């Protein structure tokens, strides 16, 4: 069992690292205006846009905690 920030899991969290690394890279490029699929944000899969929003919120929270702003 692993526990991190109050989140418990019974499987190795490292197994999901490649999936999350790919999403983070996609978020990085999307934040610079490069979306993975042709067209604008409405042409992207809804699940992808939801995942990018979650990453954006997490990065903003981390930055706020790190800088105090």
N, C-alpha and C positions, 0 to 999 in steps of 0.2 A: 504494500500500500504506500502511495506517495501522498503527501499533504503539502500544498503550497498556497499561501495566502488564504487558508481556510477551505481550499478546494481539495477534495479527496478523490483519488482514482486508484483502481486496482490494476490498471494496465500501465505499461511503461510509456510515459509521455513522449519519449524520444521517437516512438513510431510515427507520430504525426508531424514531426519537424519538417520533412520535405514538403508536405502539403502547405504548412503555414509559411515556410520560406517562400514558396511560389506566390502565395497570396500577398505577402509583404512586398515582394518585388513588383507585383502587379500594382499594388497601392502606390509604391514609389513612383512608377512611371505614370500612373493615372493622375497623381498629384502634380505632375509636370505637363498634363494635358494630353498624354498618350494613352488612349484607351485600347484594350486588346482586340476589340471587334470593330469593324467598320461602322461609321456613323457616330452619333453623339451618345450621351448618357442614356437616352431612351431606347437606344438600339442594343444596349448591353443586357446580359441576363440579369434578372432581378436578384438572384442569389448572389451574384458577383457584386452588384452594387450594394447590397446589404452587408456583405463581408467587408467591402472597402469602407463603408460607413463605420463599422465596428472598429476597424483598425485605426481610422482617423480619430475616433473618440479616444481610443486607448493611447495613441501617440500624443494627443493634446493633453490628456490627464497626466501622462508621464512628464511632458514638458513643463506643465504647471507645477507639478510636485518638485521637479528638479530645479526650476528657476524661481519658484515662489510667486510667479505672475499668472 
